[in-house]
Amino acid sequence: MAKKFSPVHPGAFLAELLGELSISQTQLASALGVSAMRVSHLVNGKRAVTAEMALRLGRFFGQTPQYWLNLQARYDLDLAQDAVGSRIRSEVRPLAA
């Protein structure tokens, strides 16, 4: 059986990126045009990546906004799988082909 990893919030990826580039959260917030609190909440996993934030992060880092939205979607799905996945497998019958 494969080892189960905990879901990783997009903020963890952002924190790692900031560390690699030696950019502070305050510097990033200023460059993005958002509050330092908003960036802090994201980095600390207390806030989700919104479509607007994905646009800002994508523009700043030269990535597509979809990259950041995909990280958030993956995190959300992993949380849901852990919370209710087994219940849904028992409650929902797949459509017969």
C-alpha positions, -999 to 999 in steps of 0.1 A, spaced: 0 0 0 13 34 -9 22 58 19 -5 85 23 7 121 23 -11 150 39 -26 175 15 -3 204 7 -17 239 8 -7 261 -21 8 285 5 35 259 12 46 261 -24 45 299 -23 66 299 9 92 277 -7 93 299 -38 97 330 -17 126 314 2 143 303 -30 141 338 -44 148 356 -11 116 376 -13 98 385 19 60 382 23 59 420 26 78 425 -6 55 401 -24 24 418 -10 37 452 -22 45 438 -57 11 421 -59 -9 452 -47 -24 433 -17 -20 435 20 8 417 38 -19 400 59 -34 385 28 -1 370 17 6 359 53 -27 341 55 -21 324 21 15 313 31 2 300 64 -26 279 48 -54 301 63 -66 314 30 -73 298 -3 -59 309 -37 -87 329 -54 -90 335 -91 -79 371 -85 -48 360 -64 -40 334 -91 -39 362 -117 -16 383 -94 7 354 -86 8 343 -122 17 378 -134 44 383 -108 61 349 -112 56 346 -150 33 316 -146 -2 309 -158 -29 317 -132 -41 281 -139 -10 268 -121 -21 284 -88 -57 274 -93 -47 238 -100 -27 237 -67 -57 250 -49 -81 226 -66 -58 196 -58 -56 207 -22 -94 210 -19 -99 176 -36 -74 159 -13 -91 174 18 -125 162 5 -112 128 -3 -98 124 32 -130 138 48 -158 121 28 -143 100 1 -151 66 16 -186 77 25 -192 89 -11 -179 56 -25 -204 37 -4 -233 61 -10 -230 68 -48 -235 42 -74 -216 47 -106 -237 50 -138 -238 17 -155 -222 17 -190 
